[in-house]
Amino acid sequence: MQLILNGEQREFSGVVTLADLVSQLGLDPRKVAVERNLEIVPRSSYRTTALAGDDRLEIVHFIGGG
């Protein structure tokens, strides 16, 4: 499936839901915020949010530091 992730078109296989994508990217779902087609997706909906080809996703990963 082709998705536009952070402005870059990328190909993913085995990805059905937003939770699948976050997992495949190796990200901790507790530390990311996701926007899908200009709408923020609540973390509680990652497992039920189905992805479609050419969805536009922006993923922000929170990193702590000092």
mmJSON file of the N, C-alpha and C atoms, coordinates in Angstrom:
{"data_MODEL":{"atom_site":{
"group_PDB":["ATOM","ATOM","ATOM","ATOM","ATOM","ATOM","ATOM","ATOM","ATOM","ATOM","ATOM","ATOM","ATOM","ATOM","ATOM","ATOM","ATOM","ATOM","ATOM","ATOM","ATOM","ATOM","ATOM","ATOM","ATOM","ATOM","ATOM","ATOM","ATOM","ATOM","ATOM","ATOM","ATOM","ATOM","ATOM","ATOM","ATOM","ATOM","ATOM","ATOM","ATOM","ATOM","ATOM","ATOM","ATOM","ATOM","ATOM","ATOM","ATOM","ATOM","ATOM","ATOM","ATOM","ATOM","ATOM","ATOM","ATOM","ATOM","ATOM","ATOM","ATOM","ATOM","ATOM","ATOM","ATOM","ATOM","ATOM","ATOM","ATOM","ATOM","ATOM","ATOM","ATOM","ATOM","ATOM","ATOM","ATOM","ATOM","ATOM","ATOM","ATOM","ATOM","ATOM","ATOM","ATOM","ATOM","ATOM","ATOM","ATOM","ATOM","ATOM","ATOM","ATOM","ATOM","ATOM","ATOM","ATOM","ATOM","ATOM","ATOM","ATOM","ATOM","ATOM","ATOM","ATOM","ATOM","ATOM","ATOM","ATOM","ATOM","ATOM","ATOM","ATOM","ATOM","ATOM","ATOM","ATOM","ATOM","ATOM","ATOM","ATOM","ATOM","ATOM","ATOM","ATOM","ATOM","ATOM","ATOM","ATOM","ATOM","ATOM","ATOM","ATOM","ATOM","ATOM","ATOM","ATOM","ATOM","ATOM","ATOM","ATOM","ATOM","ATOM","ATOM","ATOM","ATOM","ATOM","ATOM","ATOM","ATOM","ATOM","ATOM","ATOM","ATOM","ATOM","ATOM","ATOM","ATOM","ATOM","ATOM","ATOM","ATOM","ATOM","ATOM","ATOM","ATOM","ATOM","ATOM","ATOM","ATOM","ATOM","ATOM","ATOM","ATOM","ATOM","ATOM","ATOM","ATOM","ATOM","ATOM","ATOM","ATOM","ATOM","ATOM","ATOM","ATOM","ATOM","ATOM","ATOM","ATOM","ATOM","ATOM","ATOM","ATOM","ATOM","ATOM","ATOM","ATOM"],
"id":[1,2,3,4,5,6,7,8,9,10,11,12,13,14,15,16,17,18,19,20,21,22,23,24,25,26,27,28,29,30,31,32,33,34,35,36,37,38,39,40,41,42,43,44,45,46,47,48,49,50,51,52,53,54,55,56,57,58,59,60,61,62,63,64,65,66,67,68,69,70,71,72,73,74,75,76,77,78,79,80,81,82,83,84,85,86,87,88,89,90,91,92,93,94,95,96,97,98,99,100,101,102,103,104,105,106,107,108,109,110,111,112,113,114,115,116,117,118,119,120,121,122,123,124,125,126,127,128,129,130,131,132,133,134,135,136,137,138,139,140,141,142,143,144,145,146,147,148,149,150,151,152,153,154,155,156,157,158,159,160,161,162,163,164,165,166,167,168,169,170,171,172,173,174,175,176,177,178,179,180,181,182,183,184,185,186,187,188,189,190,191,192,193,194,195,196,197,198],
"type_symbol":["N","C","C","N","C","C","N","C","C","N","C","C","N","C","C","N","C","C","N","C","C","N","C","C","N","C","C","N","C","C","N","C","C","N","C","C","N","C","C","N","C","C","N","C","C","N","C","C","N","C","C","N","C","C","N","C","C","N","C","C","N","C","C","N","C","C","N","C","C","N","C","C","N","C","C","N","C","C","N","C","C","N","C","C","N","C","C","N","C","C","N","C","C","N","C","C","N","C","C","N","C","C","N","C","C","N","C","C","N","C","C","N","C","C","N","C","C","N","C","C","N","C","C","N","C","C","N","C","C","N","C","C","N","C","C","N","C","C","N","C","C","N","C","C","N","C","C","N","C","C","N","C","C","N","C","C","N","C","C","N","C","C","N","C","C","N","C","C","N","C","C","N","C","C","N","C","C","N","C","C","N","C","C","N","C","C","N","C","C","N","C","C","N","C","C","N","C","C"],
"label_atom_id":["N","CA","C","N","CA","C","N","CA","C","N","CA","C","N","CA","C","N","CA","C","N","CA","C","N","CA","C","N","CA","C","N","CA","C","N","CA","C","N","CA","C","N","CA","C","N","CA","C","N","CA","C","N","CA","C","N","CA","C","N","CA","C","N","CA","C","N","CA","C","N","CA","C","N","CA","C","N","CA","C","N","CA","C","N","CA","C","N","CA","C","N","CA","C","N","CA","C","N","CA","C","N","CA","C","N","CA","C","N","CA","C","N","CA","C","N","CA","C","N","CA","C","N","CA","C","N","CA","C","N","CA","C","N","CA","C","N","CA","C","N","CA","C","N","CA","C","N","CA","C","N","CA","C","N","CA","C","N","CA","C","N","CA","C","N","CA","C","N","CA","C","N","CA","C","N","CA","C","N","CA","C","N","CA","C","N","CA","C","N","CA","C","N","CA","C","N","CA","C","N","CA","C","N","CA","C","N","CA","C","N","CA","C","N","CA","C","N","CA","C","N","CA","C","N","CA","C","N","CA","C"],
"label_alt_id":[null,null,null,null,null,null,null,null,null,null,null,null,null,null,null,null,null,null,null,null,null,null,null,null,null,null,null,null,null,null,null,null,null,null,null,null,null,null,null,null,null,null,null,null,null,null,null,null,null,null,null,null,null,null,null,null,null,null,null,null,null,null,null,null,null,null,null,null,null,null,null,null,null,null,null,null,null,null,null,null,null,null,null,null,null,null,null,null,null,null,null,null,null,null,null,null,null,null,null,null,null,null,null,null,null,null,null,null,null,null,null,null,null,null,null,null,null,null,null,null,null,null,null,null,null,null,null,null,null,null,null,null,null,null,null,null,null,null,null,null,null,null,null,null,null,null,null,null,null,null,null,null,null,null,null,null,null,null,null,null,null,null,null,null,null,null,null,null,null,null,null,null,null,null,null,null,null,null,null,null,null,null,null,null,null,null,null,null,null,null,null,null,null,null,null,null,null,null],
"label_comp_id":["MET","MET","MET","GLN","GLN","GLN","LEU","LEU","LEU","ILE","ILE","ILE","LEU","LEU","LEU","ASN","ASN","ASN","GLY","GLY","GLY","GLU","GLU","GLU","GLN","GLN","GLN","ARG","ARG","ARG","GLU","GLU","GLU","PHE","PHE","PHE","SER","SER","SER","GLY","GLY","GLY","VAL","VAL","VAL","VAL","VAL","VAL","THR","THR","THR","LEU","LEU","LEU","ALA","ALA","ALA","ASP","ASP","ASP","LEU","LEU","LEU","VAL","VAL","VAL","SER","SER","SER","GLN","GLN","GLN","LEU","LEU","LEU","GLY","GLY","GLY","LEU","LEU","LEU","ASP","ASP","ASP","PRO","PRO","PRO","ARG","ARG","ARG","LYS","LYS","LYS","VAL","VAL","VAL","ALA","ALA","ALA","VAL","VAL","VAL","GLU","GLU","GLU","ARG","ARG","ARG","ASN","ASN","ASN","LEU","LEU","LEU","GLU","GLU","GLU","ILE","ILE","ILE","VAL","VAL","VAL","PRO","PRO","PRO","ARG","ARG","ARG","SER","SER","SER","SER","SER","SER","TYR","TYR","TYR","ARG","ARG","ARG","THR","THR","THR","THR","THR","THR","ALA","ALA","ALA","LEU","LEU","LEU","ALA","ALA","ALA","GLY","GLY","GLY","ASP","ASP","ASP","ASP","ASP","ASP","ARG","ARG","ARG","LEU","LEU","LEU","GLU","GLU","GLU","ILE","ILE","ILE","VAL","VAL","VAL","HIS","HIS","HIS","PHE","PHE","PHE","ILE","ILE","ILE","GLY","GLY","GLY","GLY","GLY","GLY","GLY","GLY","GLY"],
"label_asym_id":["A","A","A","A","A","A","A","A","A","A","A","A","A","A","A","A","A","A","A","A","A","A","A","A","A","A","A","A","A","A","A","A","A","A","A","A","A","A","A","A","A","A","A","A","A","A","A","A","A","A","A","A","A","A","A","A","A","A","A","A","A","A","A","A","A","A","A","A","A","A","A","A","A","A","A","A","A","A","A","A","A","A","A","A","A","A","A","A","A","A","A","A","A","A","A","A","A","A","A","A","A","A","A","A","A","A","A","A","A","A","A","A","A","A","A","A","A","A","A","A","A","A","A","A","A","A","A","A","A","A","A","A","A","A","A","A","A","A","A","A","A","A","A","A","A","A","A","A","A","A","A","A","A","A","A","A","A","A","A","A","A","A","A","A","A","A","A","A","A","A","A","A","A","A","A","A","A","A","A","A","A","A","A","A","A","A","A","A","A","A","A","A","A","A","A","A","A","A"],
"label_entity_id":["1","1","1","1","1","1","1","1","1","1","1","1","1","1","1","1","1","1","1","1","1","1","1","1","1","1","1","1","1","1","1","1","1","1","1","1","1","1","1","1","1","1","1","1","1","1","1","1","1","1","1","1","1","1","1","1","1","1","1","1","1","1","1","1","1","1","1","1","1","1","1","1","1","1","1","1","1","1","1","1","1","1","1","1","1","1","1","1","1","1","1","1","1","1","1","1","1","1","1","1","1","1","1","1","1","1","1","1","1","1","1","1","1","1","1","1","1","1","1","1","1","1","1","1","1","1","1","1","1","1","1","1","1","1","1","1","1","1","1","1","1","1","1","1","1","1","1","1","1","1","1","1","1","1","1","1","1","1","1","1","1","1","1","1","1","1","1","1","1","1","1","1","1","1","1","1","1","1","1","1","1","1","1","1","1","1","1","1","1","1","1","1","1","1","1","1","1","1"],
"label_seq_id":[1,1,1,2,2,2,3,3,3,4,4,4,5,5,5,6,6,6,7,7,7,8,8,8,9,9,9,10,10,10,11,11,11,12,12,12,13,13,13,14,14,14,15,15,15,16,16,16,17,17,17,18,18,18,19,19,19,20,20,20,21,21,21,22,22,22,23,23,23,24,24,24,25,25,25,26,26,26,27,27,27,28,28,28,29,29,29,30,30,30,31,31,31,32,32,32,33,33,33,34,34,34,35,35,35,36,36,36,37,37,37,38,38,38,39,39,39,40,40,40,41,41,41,42,42,42,43,43,43,44,44,44,45,45,45,46,46,46,47,47,47,48,48,48,49,49,49,50,50,50,51,51,51,52,52,52,53,53,53,54,54,54,55,55,55,56,56,56,57,57,57,58,58,58,59,59,59,60,60,60,61,61,61,62,62,62,63,63,63,64,64,64,65,65,65,66,66,66],
"pdbx_PDB_ins_code":[null,null,null,null,null,null,null,null,null,null,null,null,null,null,null,null,null,null,null,null,null,null,null,null,null,null,null,null,null,null,null,null,null,null,null,null,null,null,null,null,null,null,null,null,null,null,null,null,null,null,null,null,null,null,null,null,null,null,null,null,null,null,null,null,null,null,null,null,null,null,null,null,null,null,null,null,null,null,null,null,null,null,null,null,null,null,null,null,null,null,null,null,null,null,null,null,null,null,null,null,null,null,null,null,null,null,null,null,null,null,null,null,null,null,null,null,null,null,null,null,null,null,null,null,null,null,null,null,null,null,null,null,null,null,null,null,null,null,null,null,null,null,null,null,null,null,null,null,null,null,null,null,null,null,null,null,null,null,null,null,null,null,null,null,null,null,null,null,null,null,null,null,null,null,null,null,null,null,null,null,null,null,null,null,null,null,null,null,null,null,null,null,null,null,null,null,null,null],
"Cartn_x":[0.842,0.0,0.894,0.544,1.296,0.635,1.454,0.999,1.931,1.42,2.266,2.524,3.756,4.139,5.099,4.676,5.479,5.981,5.076,5.374,6.095,6.398,7.142,6.298,6.164,5.404,6.233,5.615,6.318,5.409,6.01,5.295,5.391,4.248,4.198,3.446,3.89,3.154,2.725,1.596,1.102,0.52,0.228,-0.317,-1.805,-2.629,-4.075,-4.606,-4.089,-4.563,-3.418,-3.776,-2.778,-1.866,-2.415,-1.59,-0.541,-0.914,0.047,1.201,0.867,1.885,2.836,2.29,3.126,4.056,3.535,4.353,5.443,5.086,6.06,7.175,6.856,7.869,8.727,8.354,9.125,8.912,7.755,7.464,6.599,6.772,5.949,4.66,3.511,2.261,1.932,2.528,2.297,3.071,4.032,4.909,4.792,3.678,3.484,2.116,2.035,0.758,0.62,-0.593,-0.803,-1.935,-1.652,-2.67,-2.891,-4.14,-4.491,-5.427,-5.004,-5.814,-6.34,-5.42,-5.665,-6.521,-6.708,-7.456,-6.611,-6.541,-5.813,-6.56,-5.816,-6.415,-6.163,-7.217,-7.01,-6.258,-5.37,-4.567,-5.464,-6.602,-7.522,-8.116,-7.955,-8.514,-7.48,-6.219,-5.174,-5.496,-6.005,-6.282,-7.49,-8.382,-9.599,-9.584,-8.527,-8.433,-7.794,-8.631,-8.146,-7.465,-6.374,-5.643,-6.047,-5.984,-6.292,-5.134,-4.94,-3.878,-3.94,-2.776,-2.601,-3.142,-3.402,-3.684,-2.482,-2.743,-1.677,-1.561,-0.38,-0.155,1.019,0.85,1.944,2.089,3.277,3.535,4.63,4.316,5.275,5.643,6.947,7.454,8.005,7.494,7.931,9.217,10.201,11.492,11.797,12.057,12.397,13.873,14.231,15.646,15.796,17.017,17.226,18.241],
"Cartn_y":[-1.164,0.0,1.236,2.192,3.439,4.455,5.043,6.078,7.266,8.434,9.621,9.887,9.636,9.728,10.893,11.87,13.075,13.688,13.758,14.407,13.551,12.3,11.416,10.198,9.906,8.73,7.483,6.535,5.298,4.113,2.964,1.701,0.87,0.345,-0.507,-1.781,-2.888,-4.14,-4.664,-5.35,-5.91,-4.891,-3.701,-2.629,-2.482,-2.652,-2.521,-1.361,-1.237,-0.181,0.761,1.852,2.803,2.164,1.298,0.583,-0.279,-0.922,-1.727,-0.857,0.315,1.211,1.682,2.116,2.59,1.471,0.263,-0.885,-1.167,-1.157,-1.44,-0.397,0.83,1.883,1.792,0.893,0.713,1.82,2.469,3.573,3.118,3.757,3.498,4.311,3.66,4.392,5.386,5.218,6.163,7.45,7.445,8.605,9.242,9.003,9.623,10.284,11.251,11.862,11.674,11.34,11.047,11.896,12.467,13.192,12.4,12.069,11.327,12.186,12.515,13.335,14.58,15.277,16.56,16.467,15.271,15.104,14.334,14.841,14.156,12.868,11.772,10.48,10.238,10.054,9.744,8.423,8.381,7.172,5.95,6.146,5.03,4.45,5.154,4.692,4.097,4.024,3.508,2.11,1.235,-0.16,-0.289,0.687,0.602,1.538,2.316,3.237,2.523,2.169,1.484,2.487,2.047,2.898,2.55,3.548,3.366,3.94,3.407,3.894,5.391,6.021,7.463,8.288,7.648,8.435,9.318,10.506,11.438,11.403,11.001,10.862,11.723,12.346,13.062,12.412,11.934,11.314,12.109,12.524,13.261,12.359,12.185,11.329,12.231,12.061,12.864,12.295,13.175,12.769,13.676,13.042,13.829,14.148,15.126,15.498,16.721,17.139,18.287,19.227],
"Cartn_z":[0.0,0.0,0.0,-0.835,-0.873,0.035,0.908,1.824,1.704,1.986,2.035,3.513,3.93,5.328,5.512,6.286,6.539,5.233,4.26,2.989,1.964,2.301,1.401,1.053,-0.23,-0.651,-0.362,0.363,0.742,0.54,0.343,0.135,1.414,1.861,3.047,2.701,3.274,3.082,4.45,4.472,5.716,6.667,6.155,6.989,6.68,7.701,7.527,8.351,9.585,10.482,10.842,11.452,11.915,12.961,13.808,14.8,14.106,12.992,12.223,11.73,11.218,10.678,11.77,12.887,13.994,14.452,14.534,14.933,13.902,12.62,11.562,11.538,11.924,11.968,13.231,14.144,15.363,16.385,16.323,17.229,18.387,19.516,20.697,20.542,20.44,20.221,21.326,22.5,23.591,23.402,22.46,22.287,20.909,20.23,18.919,18.85,17.967,17.603,16.105,15.645,14.23,13.676,12.514,11.755,10.467,10.176,8.956,8.133,6.936,6.024,6.726,7.405,8.077,9.338,9.881,11.129,12.135,13.366,14.423,14.776,14.883,15.235,16.723,17.511,18.931,19.087,20.032,20.265,20.476,21.094,21.359,20.075,18.948,17.669,16.725,17.129,16.231,15.72,16.586,16.195,15.274,15.291,14.483,13.273,13.116,11.982,10.798,9.83,8.627,7.703,7.1,6.164,4.736,3.868,2.453,1.645,0.453,-0.418,-0.599,-0.562,-0.717,0.439,1.608,2.811,3.08,3.575,3.96,5.475,5.946,7.384,7.821,8.944,9.595,10.96,11.264,12.555,13.257,14.475,15.297,16.453,16.666,17.734,18.827,20.04,21.165,21.741,21.935,22.481,23.671,24.809,25.997,26.003,26.747,26.853,27.724,27.851,28.721,28.233],
"occupancy":[1.0,1.0,1.0,1.0,1.0,1.0,1.0,1.0,1.0,1.0,1.0,1.0,1.0,1.0,1.0,1.0,1.0,1.0,1.0,1.0,1.0,1.0,1.0,1.0,1.0,1.0,1.0,1.0,1.0,1.0,1.0,1.0,1.0,1.0,1.0,1.0,1.0,1.0,1.0,1.0,1.0,1.0,1.0,1.0,1.0,1.0,1.0,1.0,1.0,1.0,1.0,1.0,1.0,1.0,1.0,1.0,1.0,1.0,1.0,1.0,1.0,1.0,1.0,1.0,1.0,1.0,1.0,1.0,1.0,1.0,1.0,1.0,1.0,1.0,1.0,1.0,1.0,1.0,1.0,1.0,1.0,1.0,1.0,1.0,1.0,1.0,1.0,1.0,1.0,1.0,1.0,1.0,1.0,1.0,1.0,1.0,1.0,1.0,1.0,1.0,1.0,1.0,1.0,1.0,1.0,1.0,1.0,1.0,1.0,1.0,1.0,1.0,1.0,1.0,1.0,1.0,1.0,1.0,1.0,1.0,1.0,1.0,1.0,1.0,1.0,1.0,1.0,1.0,1.0,1.0,1.0,1.0,1.0,1.0,1.0,1.0,1.0,1.0,1.0,1.0,1.0,1.0,1.0,1.0,1.0,1.0,1.0,1.0,1.0,1.0,1.0,1.0,1.0,1.0,1.0,1.0,1.0,1.0,1.0,1.0,1.0,1.0,1.0,1.0,1.0,1.0,1.0,1.0,1.0,1.0,1.0,1.0,1.0,1.0,1.0,1.0,1.0,1.0,1.0,1.0,1.0,1.0,1.0,1.0,1.0,1.0,1.0,1.0,1.0,1.0,1.0,1.0,1.0,1.0,1.0,1.0,1.0,1.0],
"B_iso_or_equiv":[0.0,0.0,0.0,0.0,0.0,0.0,0.0,0.0,0.0,0.0,0.0,0.0,0.0,0.0,0.0,0.0,0.0,0.0,0.0,0.0,0.0,0.0,0.0,0.0,0.0,0.0,0.0,0.0,0.0,0.0,0.0,0.0,0.0,0.0,0.0,0.0,0.0,0.0,0.0,0.0,0.0,0.0,0.0,0.0,0.0,0.0,0.0,0.0,0.0,0.0,0.0,0.0,0.0,0.0,0.0,0.0,0.0,0.0,0.0,0.0,0.0,0.0,0.0,0.0,0.0,0.0,0.0,0.0,0.0,0.0,0.0,0.0,0.0,0.0,0.0,0.0,0.0,0.0,0.0,0.0,0.0,0.0,0.0,0.0,0.0,0.0,0.0,0.0,0.0,0.0,0.0,0.0,0.0,0.0,0.0,0.0,0.0,0.0,0.0,0.0,0.0,0.0,0.0,0.0,0.0,0.0,0.0,0.0,0.0,0.0,0.0,0.0,0.0,0.0,0.0,0.0,0.0,0.0,0.0,0.0,0.0,0.0,0.0,0.0,0.0,0.0,0.0,0.0,0.0,0.0,0.0,0.0,0.0,0.0,0.0,0.0,0.0,0.0,0.0,0.0,0.0,0.0,0.0,0.0,0.0,0.0,0.0,0.0,0.0,0.0,0.0,0.0,0.0,0.0,0.0,0.0,0.0,0.0,0.0,0.0,0.0,0.0,0.0,0.0,0.0,0.0,0.0,0.0,0.0,0.0,0.0,0.0,0.0,0.0,0.0,0.0,0.0,0.0,0.0,0.0,0.0,0.0,0.0,0.0,0.0,0.0,0.0,0.0,0.0,0.0,0.0,0.0,0.0,0.0,0.0,0.0,0.0,0.0],
"pdbx_formal_charge":[null,null,null,null,null,null,null,null,null,null,null,null,null,null,null,null,null,null,null,null,null,null,null,null,null,null,null,null,null,null,null,null,null,null,null,null,null,null,null,null,null,null,null,null,null,null,null,null,null,null,null,null,null,null,null,null,null,null,null,null,null,null,null,null,null,null,null,null,null,null,null,null,null,null,null,null,null,null,null,null,null,null,null,null,null,null,null,null,null,null,null,null,null,null,null,null,null,null,null,null,null,null,null,null,null,null,null,null,null,null,null,null,null,null,null,null,null,null,null,null,null,null,null,null,null,null,null,null,null,null,null,null,null,null,null,null,null,null,null,null,null,null,null,null,null,null,null,null,null,null,null,null,null,null,null,null,null,null,null,null,null,null,null,null,null,null,null,null,null,null,null,null,null,null,null,null,null,null,null,null,null,null,null,null,null,null,null,null,null,null,null,null,null,null,null,null,null,null],
"auth_seq_id":[1,1,1,2,2,2,3,3,3,4,4,4,5,5,5,6,6,6,7,7,7,8,8,8,9,9,9,10,10,10,11,11,11,12,12,12,13,13,13,14,14,14,15,15,15,16,16,16,17,17,17,18,18,18,19,19,19,20,20,20,21,21,21,22,22,22,23,23,23,24,24,24,25,25,25,26,26,26,27,27,27,28,28,28,29,29,29,30,30,30,31,31,31,32,32,32,33,33,33,34,34,34,35,35,35,36,36,36,37,37,37,38,38,38,39,39,39,40,40,40,41,41,41,42,42,42,43,43,43,44,44,44,45,45,45,46,46,46,47,47,47,48,48,48,49,49,49,50,50,50,51,51,51,52,52,52,53,53,53,54,54,54,55,55,55,56,56,56,57,57,57,58,58,58,59,59,59,60,60,60,61,61,61,62,62,62,63,63,63,64,64,64,65,65,65,66,66,66],
"auth_comp_id":["MET","MET","MET","GLN","GLN","GLN","LEU","LEU","LEU","ILE","ILE","ILE","LEU","LEU","LEU","ASN","ASN","ASN","GLY","GLY","GLY","GLU","GLU","GLU","GLN","GLN","GLN","ARG","ARG","ARG","GLU","GLU","GLU","PHE","PHE","PHE","SER","SER","SER","GLY","GLY","GLY","VAL","VAL","VAL","VAL","VAL","VAL","THR","THR","THR","LEU","LEU","LEU","ALA","ALA","ALA","ASP","ASP","ASP","LEU","LEU","LEU","VAL","VAL","VAL","SER","SER","SER","GLN","GLN","GLN","LEU","LEU","LEU","GLY","GLY","GLY","LEU","LEU","LEU","ASP","ASP","ASP","PRO","PRO","PRO","ARG","ARG","ARG","LYS","LYS","LYS","VAL","VAL","VAL","ALA","ALA","ALA","VAL","VAL","VAL","GLU","GLU","GLU","ARG","ARG","ARG","ASN","ASN","ASN","LEU","LEU","LEU","GLU","GLU","GLU","ILE","ILE","ILE","VAL","VAL","VAL","PRO","PRO","PRO","ARG","ARG","ARG","SER","SER","SER","SER","SER","SER","TYR","TYR","TYR","ARG","ARG","ARG","THR","THR","THR","THR","THR","THR","ALA","ALA","ALA","LEU","LEU","LEU","ALA","ALA","ALA","GLY","GLY","GLY","ASP","ASP","ASP","ASP","ASP","ASP","ARG","ARG","ARG","LEU","LEU","LEU","GLU","GLU","GLU","ILE","ILE","ILE","VAL","VAL","VAL","HIS","HIS","HIS","PHE","PHE","PHE","ILE","ILE","ILE","GLY","GLY","GLY","GLY","GLY","GLY","GLY","GLY","GLY"],
"auth_asym_id":["A","A","A","A","A","A","A","A","A","A","A","A","A","A","A","A","A","A","A","A","A","A","A","A","A","A","A","A","A","A","A","A","A","A","A","A","A","A","A","A","A","A","A","A","A","A","A","A","A","A","A","A","A","A","A","A","A","A","A","A","A","A","A","A","A","A","A","A","A","A","A","A","A","A","A","A","A","A","A","A","A","A","A","A","A","A","A","A","A","A","A","A","A","A","A","A","A","A","A","A","A","A","A","A","A","A","A","A","A","A","A","A","A","A","A","A","A","A","A","A","A","A","A","A","A","A","A","A","A","A","A","A","A","A","A","A","A","A","A","A","A","A","A","A","A","A","A","A","A","A","A","A","A","A","A","A","A","A","A","A","A","A","A","A","A","A","A","A","A","A","A","A","A","A","A","A","A","A","A","A","A","A","A","A","A","A","A","A","A","A","A","A","A","A","A","A","A","A"],
"auth_atom_id":["N","CA","C","N","CA","C","N","CA","C","N","CA","C","N","CA","C","N","CA","C","N","CA","C","N","CA","C","N","CA","C","N","CA","C","N","CA","C","N","CA","C","N","CA","C","N","CA","C","N","CA","C","N","CA","C","N","CA","C","N","CA","C","N","CA","C","N","CA","C","N","CA","C","N","CA","C","N","CA","C","N","CA","C","N","CA","C","N","CA","C","N","CA","C","N","CA","C","N","CA","C","N","CA","C","N","CA","C","N","CA","C","N","CA","C","N","CA","C","N","CA","C","N","CA","C","N","CA","C","N","CA","C","N","CA","C","N","CA","C","N","CA","C","N","CA","C","N","CA","C","N","CA","C","N","CA","C","N","CA","C","N","CA","C","N","CA","C","N","CA","C","N","CA","C","N","CA","C","N","CA","C","N","CA","C","N","CA","C","N","CA","C","N","CA","C","N","CA","C","N","CA","C","N","CA","C","N","CA","C","N","CA","C","N","CA","C","N","CA","C","N","CA","C","N","CA","C","N","CA","C"],
"pdbx_PDB_model_num":[1,1,1,1,1,1,1,1,1,1,1,1,1,1,1,1,1,1,1,1,1,1,1,1,1,1,1,1,1,1,1,1,1,1,1,1,1,1,1,1,1,1,1,1,1,1,1,1,1,1,1,1,1,1,1,1,1,1,1,1,1,1,1,1,1,1,1,1,1,1,1,1,1,1,1,1,1,1,1,1,1,1,1,1,1,1,1,1,1,1,1,1,1,1,1,1,1,1,1,1,1,1,1,1,1,1,1,1,1,1,1,1,1,1,1,1,1,1,1,1,1,1,1,1,1,1,1,1,1,1,1,1,1,1,1,1,1,1,1,1,1,1,1,1,1,1,1,1,1,1,1,1,1,1,1,1,1,1,1,1,1,1,1,1,1,1,1,1,1,1,1,1,1,1,1,1,1,1,1,1,1,1,1,1,1,1,1,1,1,1,1,1,1,1,1,1,1,1]
}}}
